[in-house]
Amino acid sequence: LDDLLEKLKSNLQEVQARGGQMIVFEDEQSQLSSENSFTVLKVTSNVGRITAPITFNIALQLLSYHVALIKGTDVDQPRNLAKSVTVE
């Protein structure tokens, strides 16, 4: 997992270099610093490492939903929605 965290930090730096605004959800173990011009939201949960992504996903979905409502976006029928397949 440390390798993935280092890759994530590298990706955050790429977004920052392009002037992106970031909100990062983290647990206690990631130890990201909010000094890097991104907002860090700590999500604490007493679940295991396997189920922790579910907790983070719920927080992200709620944030996305409320941001869409604030922006006046129709959350039930988003514009430009298209199915796509990405192959890595």
VOBA-1610 file (N, C-alpha, C; in pm, whole numbers, padded with zeros to 5 digits, always signed):
BEGIN
Leu+00081-00121+00000Leu+00000+00000+00000Leu+00085+00127+00000Asp+00205+00119+00053Asp+00292+00237+00052Asp+00327+00279-00089Asp+00342+00181-00179Asp+00371+00214-00319Asp+00255+00290-00382Leu+00133+00248-00350Leu+00016+00317-00404Leu+00004+00458-00348Leu+00037+00474-00220Leu+00030+00607-00159Leu+00131+00701-00224Glu+00249+00651-00253Glu+00350+00735-00319Glu+00305+00773-00460Lys+00240+00680-00531Lys+00188+00710-00664Lys+00077+00816-00656Leu-00008+00803-00554Leu-00114+00902-00533Leu-00055+01040-00507Lys+00047+01047-00423Lys+00110+01176-00394Lys+00169+01237-00521Ser+00227+01153-00605Ser+00281+01201-00732Ser+00170+01256-00821Asn+00056+01186-00825Asn-00058+01232-00905Asn-00113+01364-00851Leu-00115+01380-00719Leu-00161+01505-00660Leu-00071+01621-00700Gln+00059+01596-00705Gln+00152+01699-00747Gln+00131+01738-00893Glu+00097+01641-00978Glu+00069+01670-01119Glu-00054+01760-01133Val-00159+01729-01058Val-00280+01811-01063Val-00250+01951-01011Gln-00173+01958-00903Gln-00136+02087-00845Gln-00056+02170-00944Ala+00034+02107-01019Ala+00117+02178-01116Ala+00032+02237-01228Arg-00084+02177-01255Arg-00173+02225-01359Arg-00280+02320-01305Gly-00267+02357-01178Gly-00358+02454-01119Gly-00491+02398-01074Gly-00499+02267-01055Gly-00623+02205-01013Gly-00652+02226-00866Gln-00780+02230-00834Gln-00822+02242-00695Gln-00858+02103-00645Met-00800+02061-00534Met-00817+01923-00489Met-00873+01916-00348Ile-00958+01817-00329Ile-01007+01779-00196Ile-00969+01633-00179Val-00894+01604-00073Val-00842+01469-00053Val-00903+01410+00073Phe-00961+01292+00061Phe-01009+01217+00176Phe-00895+01128+00223Glu-00868+01127+00353Glu-00758+01045+00402Glu-00796+00977+00533Asp-00724+00870+00561Asp-00734+00806+00691Asp-00612+00845+00773Glu-00603+00790+00893Glu-00494+00829+00983Glu-00358+00784+00932Gln-00353+00679+00852Gln-00227+00620+00811Gln-00162+00691+00693Ser-00236+00766+00615Ser-00178+00827+00496Ser-00092+00948+00528Gln-00125+01021+00633Gln-00047+01135+00681Gln-00014+01236+00570Leu-00115+01279+00498Leu-00096+01384+00399Leu-00101+01519+00468Ser-00031+01613+00416Ser-00025+01746+00474Ser-00112+01840+00391Ser-00193+01921+00457Ser-00277+02016+00384Ser-00198+02140+00343Glu-00069+02141+00372Glu+00016+02254+00331Glu+00040+02254+00180Asn+00009+02147+00113Asn+00039+02133-00029Asn-00070+02191-00117Ser-00142+02289-00070Ser-00248+02359-00143Ser-00363+02269-00184Phe-00391+02167-00106Phe-00514+02092-00125Phe-00580+02072+00010Thr-00711+02060+00007Thr-00788+02043+00129Thr-00787+01896+00168Val-00756+01869+00293Val-00753+01731+00343Val-00870+01711+00437Leu-00954+01613+00406Leu-01065+01576+00493Leu-01035+01439+00552Lys-01028+01433+00683Lys-00997+01307+00749Lys-01126+01227+00766Val-01125+01104+00721Val-01238+01013+00738Val-01192+00905+00834Thr-01250+00904+00952Thr-01212+00803+01049Thr-01316+00693+01049Ser-01268+00574+01049Ser-01359+00460+01052Ser-01291+00346+01126Asn-01370+00265+01187Asn-01318+00150+01259Asn-01337+00023+01178Val-01322+00035+01048Val-01337-00080+00960Val-01199-00123+00912Gly-01191-00241+00858Gly-01064-00293+00810Gly-01020-00229+00680Arg-00900-00262+00637Arg-00843-00205+00515Arg-00921-00251+00391Ile-00986-00365+00399Ile-01062-00415+00284Ile-01189-00335+00264Thr-01258-00301+00371Thr-01386-00231+00360Thr-01373-00079+00371Ala-01255-00028+00402Ala-01236+00117+00414Ala-01273+00194+00286Pro-01243+00143+00166Pro-01283+00218+00045Pro-01433+00244+00036Ile-01514+00157+00093Ile-01659+00179+00093Ile-01691+00305+00174Thr-01626+00318+00289Thr-01648+00437+00373Thr-01609+00564+00299Phe-01495+00561+00232Phe-01450+00678+00156Phe-01543+00707+00039Asn-01594+00603-00023Asn-01684+00621-00137Asn-01813+00690-00094Ile-01865+00653+00021Ile-01988+00716+00071Ile-01964+00866+00094Ala-01852+00900+00156Ala-01820+01041+00179Ala-01806+01117+00048Leu-01741+01056-00050Leu-01721+01121-00180Leu-01853+01139-00254Gln-01940+01040-00248Gln-02071+01050-00313Gln-02154+01162-00251Leu-02151+01173-00118Leu-02226+01279-00052Leu-02171+01417-00088Leu-02040+01430-00092Leu-01979+01557-00133Leu-02020+01593-00275Ser-02011+01498-00366Ser-02047+01522-00507Ser-02193+01562-00521Tyr-02279+01493-00449Tyr-02422+01523-00455Tyr-02450+01667-00410His-02394+01706-00297His-02422+01839-00244His-02357+01950-00327Val-02241+01924-00383Val-02180+02023-00474Val-02267+02040-00598Ala-02320+01931-00651Ala-02407+01939-00768Ala-02533+02018-00736Leu-02590+01997-00619Leu-02710+02073-00580Leu-02678+02222-00568Ile-02564+02255-00509Ile-02526+02395-00493Ile-02507+02461-00630Lys-02450+02386-00724Lys-02427+02441-00858Lys-02555+02445-00942Gly-02663+02385-00894Gly-02788+02385-00968Gly-02796+02277-01075Thr-02712+02178-01066Thr-02710+02069-01163Thr-02824+01972-01134Asp-02888+01923-01239Asp-02991+01821-01223Asp-02922+01688-01193Val-02928+01646-01068Val-02855+01526-01027Val-02917+01398-01081Asp-03044+01404-01121Asp-03110+01285-01173Asp-03087+01265-01322Gln-03056+01372-01394Gln-03030+01363-01538Gln-02910+01449-01575Pro-02790+01402-01544Pro-02671+01483-01575Pro-02653+01498-01725Arg-02609+01618-01767Arg-02588+01641-01910Arg-02459+01574-01954Asn-02451+01546-02081Asn-02332+01487-02142Asn-02291+01354-02080Leu-02386+01283-02024Leu-02355+01152-01968Leu-02344+01051-02081Ala-02234+00982-02087Ala-02213+00882-02191Ala-02140+00763-02130Lys-02169+00647-02183Lys-02098+00528-02138Lys-01963+00523-02209Ser-01862+00484-02137Ser-01731+00469-02199Ser-01657+00355-02131Val-01564+00300-02205Val-01481+00192-02153Val-01337+00238-02164Thr-01265+00230-02054Thr-01125+00268-02053Thr-01040+00144-02029Val-00943+00124-02116Val-00853+00010-02102Val-00716+00063-02068Glu-00659+00013-01960Glu-00526+00059-01919Glu-00420-00031-01972
//
